[in-house]
Amino acid sequence: MKIKSLSIIFLVVGLVFLTFFPAVGEEVNPAESVVAEVNGEPIYLEELQEIWDSIPDNYRSQFPGGMKDLLEQMVQQTLLVQEAKNQGIEDDPEVKKKIENLKDQILIQELIMREIVDKVEVTEEEVEKEYTSNPNLYTEAEQVKARHIMVSTKEKADQVLEQLSSGQPFEQVAQEQSESPDAQTGGDMGYVKKGDLASEFEKVIFDLAPGNFSDAIETDYGYHIFLVEEHLQPRLKELSEVEEGIKARLLPRKQQETLEQLIQDLKNQAEIVIFEDRLTQAESPAEEEVAPPAEETEVEE
């Protein structure tokens, strides 16, 4: 079998629906209760329950009627499998080849589940090493909590600055005077990180001390006045805050590395023979035979 990519996600998750509905005709305990028969072929309650229990919660919405809907799906599957067998599709050489390939994929899937997914874990030591080695990844950027007023003319901007200088609350003035959509919330911008705003705005608000408002800044869109309510310096988050996120980042990488190592170990233990000459022949198309040019003949007049 040719495998182009050994992606854990593809192999493990890509076949999830096949695991929901096992092949019809598997051996079952005769003592199990029959919930349906399709042309005499039984479907057992225990089998139905097992499949239902294996379906992830986010897929169960596809069965609004619960197990009754699942049973209908199993009846339909049984009918289709029976019809395929009646038509002799099961004996088709190409179909047999596809079934064998699918069998190989399921075997690989199960191997990866048992040897990689179920066993590979990120240790506390690996989490701490990642945390201490890459502090920039786990540091909150410098940010300010700000409010904003935007008006269309310099006259309005001057009027706003007069109101603010007289002690009127910025939030109130924003609600009354600002022409920005955030006026209804008092110009609340929330927390702004460096890089979130245009450079001419960023320099102003990050230089303001908390509680102070800026002069009017003229742009193509009008005049802008900012108030800084809080200024937070960069902060390295506590390990406990980022531990789960680090594990989530490291786990796929460690799983992939473990898979690659498993493959390499198997190669080292195996006897592998590659016939390079045959491979070259397969990759090089046969040269087309070129017919010799026709000989010129004289025509008697």
C-alpha positions as CSV (number, residue, x, y, z in Angstrom):
1,M,0.0,0.0,0.0
2,K,1.3,3.5,-0.9
3,I,1.0,6.1,1.9
4,K,1.7,9.6,0.8
5,S,1.4,11.2,4.3
6,L,1.4,9.8,7.8
7,S,-0.6,12.6,9.5
8,I,-2.0,11.5,12.9
9,I,-5.0,13.7,12.5
10,F,-5.8,12.2,9.1
11,L,-5.4,8.6,10.2
12,V,-7.1,8.9,13.5
13,V,-9.9,11.3,12.9
14,G,-10.4,10.8,9.1
15,L,-12.0,7.4,9.6
16,V,-14.2,8.3,12.6
17,F,-17.4,7.7,10.8
18,L,-16.3,4.2,9.8
19,T,-15.9,3.4,13.5
20,F,-19.5,4.4,14.2
21,F,-20.9,1.7,11.9
22,P,-19.1,-1.6,12.1
23,A,-19.3,-4.1,9.2
24,V,-22.7,-5.9,8.9
25,G,-22.5,-9.5,9.8
26,E,-20.1,-9.4,12.7
27,E,-20.4,-12.3,15.2
28,V,-22.6,-11.4,18.1
29,N,-23.9,-13.2,21.2
30,P,-27.1,-15.0,20.5
31,A,-28.4,-14.0,23.9
32,E,-28.4,-10.3,22.9
33,S,-31.8,-8.9,22.1
34,V,-32.8,-8.2,18.5
35,V,-34.2,-4.7,17.9
36,A,-34.7,-5.1,14.1
37,E,-34.4,-7.6,11.3
38,V,-33.6,-6.7,7.7
39,N,-34.4,-9.5,5.3
40,G,-33.9,-11.9,8.2
41,E,-30.5,-10.3,9.3
42,P,-30.7,-9.1,12.9
43,I,-29.6,-5.9,14.5
44,Y,-28.9,-6.2,18.2
45,L,-29.7,-3.7,21.0
46,E,-26.3,-4.2,22.5
47,E,-24.6,-3.4,19.2
48,L,-26.8,-0.3,18.8
49,Q,-26.0,0.9,22.3
50,E,-22.3,0.4,21.8
51,I,-22.3,2.5,18.6
52,W,-24.4,5.2,20.3
53,D,-22.0,5.4,23.2
54,S,-19.0,5.8,20.9
55,I,-20.5,8.8,19.0
56,P,-18.9,12.1,20.2
57,D,-21.4,14.5,21.6
58,N,-20.9,17.1,18.8
59,Y,-22.0,14.4,16.2
60,R,-25.1,13.3,18.1
61,S,-27.0,16.4,16.9
62,Q,-27.2,14.5,13.6
63,F,-29.6,12.1,15.3
64,P,-32.3,14.3,16.8
65,G,-34.5,11.2,17.4
66,G,-31.6,9.6,19.4
67,M,-31.1,5.9,19.1
68,K,-34.2,5.5,17.0
69,D,-32.6,7.6,14.3
70,L,-29.4,5.7,14.7
71,L,-31.3,2.4,14.2
72,E,-32.8,3.8,11.0
73,Q,-29.3,4.6,9.8
74,M,-28.2,1.0,10.6
75,V,-31.2,-0.4,8.7
76,Q,-30.3,1.7,5.7
77,Q,-26.7,0.6,5.9
78,T,-27.7,-3.1,6.1
79,L,-30.0,-2.7,3.1
80,L,-27.3,-1.1,1.0
81,V,-24.7,-3.8,2.0
82,Q,-27.1,-6.5,1.2
83,E,-27.9,-5.0,-2.2
84,A,-24.2,-4.6,-3.0
85,K,-23.6,-8.3,-2.2
86,N,-26.6,-9.3,-4.3
87,Q,-25.1,-7.5,-7.2
88,G,-21.8,-9.3,-6.8
89,I,-19.9,-6.1,-6.0
90,E,-18.2,-7.8,-3.1
91,D,-16.4,-10.2,-5.5
92,D,-15.2,-7.4,-7.9
93,P,-11.4,-7.4,-7.9
94,E,-11.2,-3.6,-7.7
95,V,-13.6,-3.6,-4.7
96,K,-11.5,-6.3,-3.0
97,K,-8.4,-4.2,-3.5
98,K,-10.2,-1.1,-2.0
99,I,-11.4,-3.2,1.0
100,E,-7.8,-4.4,1.6
101,N,-6.5,-0.9,1.5
102,L,-9.2,0.2,3.9
103,K,-8.2,-2.6,6.2
104,D,-4.6,-1.5,6.1
105,Q,-5.6,2.1,7.0
106,I,-7.7,0.8,10.0
107,L,-4.8,-1.3,11.2
108,I,-2.5,1.8,11.0
109,Q,-5.1,3.9,12.8
110,E,-5.4,1.4,15.6
111,L,-1.6,1.1,15.9
112,I,-1.2,4.9,16.2
113,M,-4.0,5.1,18.7
114,R,-2.4,2.4,20.9
115,E,1.3,3.4,20.5
116,I,1.1,7.2,20.0
117,V,-2.2,8.8,21.1
118,D,-2.8,6.6,24.2
119,K,0.8,6.7,25.4
120,V,2.4,10.0,24.5
121,E,2.0,12.7,27.1
122,V,3.7,16.0,27.7
123,T,5.6,15.9,31.0
124,E,5.7,18.7,33.6
125,E,9.5,19.0,32.9
126,E,8.8,19.6,29.2
127,V,6.1,22.2,30.0
128,E,8.5,24.1,32.3
129,K,11.3,24.0,29.8
130,E,9.1,25.4,27.1
131,Y,7.9,28.1,29.4
132,T,11.4,29.2,30.5
133,S,12.9,28.9,27.0
134,N,10.3,31.1,25.2
135,P,9.1,33.8,27.7
136,N,8.1,36.0,24.8
137,L,5.4,33.6,23.8
138,Y,3.8,33.8,27.3
139,T,4.2,37.5,28.0
140,E,1.2,39.8,27.8
141,A,2.0,42.8,25.6
142,E,2.0,46.3,27.0
143,Q,-1.6,47.7,26.7
144,V,-3.8,50.6,27.7
145,K,-7.5,50.8,28.5
146,A,-8.7,53.8,26.6
147,R,-11.7,55.9,25.5
148,H,-12.1,57.9,22.3
149,I,-14.0,60.9,20.9
150,M,-14.1,61.7,17.2
151,V,-15.6,64.8,15.7
152,S,-15.5,66.1,12.1
153,T,-14.3,69.7,12.6
154,K,-11.7,71.6,14.6
155,E,-14.3,73.8,16.1
156,K,-16.1,70.8,17.6
157,A,-12.7,69.4,18.8
158,D,-11.9,72.6,20.5
159,Q,-15.3,72.6,22.2
160,V,-14.8,69.0,23.4
161,L,-11.4,69.9,24.8
162,E,-12.9,72.8,26.7
163,Q,-15.6,70.6,28.2
164,L,-13.0,68.0,29.3
165,S,-10.7,70.7,30.7
166,S,-13.6,72.0,32.8
167,G,-13.9,68.7,34.4
168,Q,-16.8,67.1,32.6
169,P,-16.5,63.3,32.5
170,F,-14.9,62.0,29.3
171,E,-17.6,59.3,29.0
172,Q,-20.4,61.8,29.2
173,V,-18.8,64.1,26.6
174,A,-18.2,61.2,24.3
175,Q,-21.9,60.2,24.5
176,E,-23.0,63.8,23.7
177,Q,-20.4,64.9,21.2
178,S,-18.6,62.0,19.6
179,E,-19.5,61.1,16.0
180,S,-17.9,57.7,16.3
181,P,-20.0,54.5,16.6
182,D,-18.6,53.9,20.0
183,A,-20.2,57.1,21.3
184,Q,-23.1,55.2,22.9
185,T,-20.6,53.3,25.1
186,G,-18.8,56.5,26.1
187,G,-16.1,56.0,23.5
188,D,-15.0,52.8,25.2
189,M,-12.2,51.1,23.2
190,G,-11.4,48.4,25.8
191,Y,-7.8,47.3,26.1
192,V,-5.5,48.2,23.2
193,K,-2.2,46.5,22.6
194,K,0.8,48.0,20.7
195,G,0.2,47.4,17.0
196,D,-3.5,47.5,17.3
197,L,-3.8,51.2,16.2
198,A,-2.3,53.5,13.6
199,S,1.2,54.7,14.6
200,E,0.1,58.3,15.1
201,F,-2.6,57.2,17.6
202,E,-0.4,54.6,19.3
203,K,2.4,57.0,20.2
204,V,-0.1,59.4,21.8
205,I,-2.1,57.0,23.9
206,F,0.9,55.0,25.1
207,D,2.7,58.2,26.2
208,L,-0.4,59.4,28.2
209,A,-0.5,58.8,31.9
210,P,-3.7,57.2,33.2
211,G,-6.4,59.7,33.8
212,N,-5.1,62.1,31.2
213,F,-6.6,62.9,27.8
214,S,-4.8,63.9,24.6
215,D,-4.9,67.0,22.4
216,A,-7.0,66.7,19.2
217,I,-5.2,64.6,16.5
218,E,-6.2,65.5,13.0
219,T,-6.7,62.8,10.4
220,D,-8.5,62.4,7.1
221,Y,-11.5,61.2,9.0
222,G,-11.7,64.0,11.5
223,Y,-10.3,65.0,14.9
224,H,-9.6,62.4,17.6
225,I,-9.2,62.8,21.3
226,F,-8.1,59.9,23.6
227,L,-8.4,59.2,27.3
228,V,-6.2,56.6,29.0
229,E,-7.8,55.0,32.0
230,E,-5.2,52.3,32.7
231,H,-1.7,51.4,31.5
232,L,-0.5,47.8,31.9
233,Q,3.2,47.0,31.4
234,P,4.3,43.8,29.7
235,R,3.8,40.8,32.1
236,L,5.1,37.3,32.0
237,K,2.1,35.1,32.8
238,E,2.3,32.6,35.6
239,L,3.1,29.1,34.5
240,S,-0.3,28.0,35.9
241,E,-2.0,30.4,33.5
242,V,-0.4,28.9,30.4
243,E,0.3,25.3,31.4
244,E,-2.7,23.8,29.5
245,G,-2.0,25.9,26.4
246,I,1.6,24.7,26.4
247,K,0.6,21.1,26.6
248,A,-1.8,21.6,23.7
249,R,0.9,23.1,21.7
250,L,3.6,20.5,22.5
251,L,1.4,17.4,22.3
252,P,0.9,17.2,18.5
253,R,4.6,17.9,17.9
254,K,5.7,15.2,20.4
255,Q,3.2,12.7,18.8
256,Q,4.5,13.4,15.4
257,E,8.1,13.0,16.6
258,T,7.2,9.7,18.3
259,L,5.5,8.5,15.2
260,E,8.6,9.3,13.0
261,Q,10.8,7.6,15.5
262,L,8.6,4.5,15.5
263,I,8.8,4.3,11.7
264,Q,12.6,4.8,11.8
265,D,12.9,2.0,14.4
266,L,10.8,-0.3,12.3
267,K,12.9,0.5,9.2
268,N,16.1,-0.3,11.2
269,Q,14.7,-3.7,12.2
270,A,13.3,-4.6,8.8
271,E,14.8,-6.0,5.7
272,I,13.9,-3.6,2.9
273,V,15.0,-4.0,-0.7
274,I,14.3,-1.3,-3.3
275,F,14.9,-2.1,-7.0
276,E,16.1,1.3,-8.2
277,D,16.3,0.2,-11.8
278,R,12.7,-0.9,-12.0
279,L,11.7,2.4,-10.3
280,T,13.7,4.3,-12.9
281,Q,12.0,2.4,-15.7
282,A,8.6,3.2,-14.3
283,E,9.3,6.9,-14.0
284,S,10.8,7.2,-17.5
285,P,8.3,6.9,-20.4
286,A,9.4,4.8,-23.3
287,E,10.9,6.8,-26.1
288,E,8.6,6.9,-29.1
289,E,10.1,5.4,-32.2
290,V,10.7,8.1,-34.8
291,A,10.1,7.1,-38.4
292,P,13.0,7.7,-40.8
293,P,12.5,10.6,-43.2
294,A,11.1,9.6,-46.6
295,E,13.6,9.4,-49.4
296,E,13.2,12.0,-52.1
297,T,12.4,10.6,-55.6
298,E,12.7,12.4,-58.9
299,V,9.6,12.8,-61.0
300,E,10.0,12.5,-64.7
301,E,8.3,15.2,-66.6
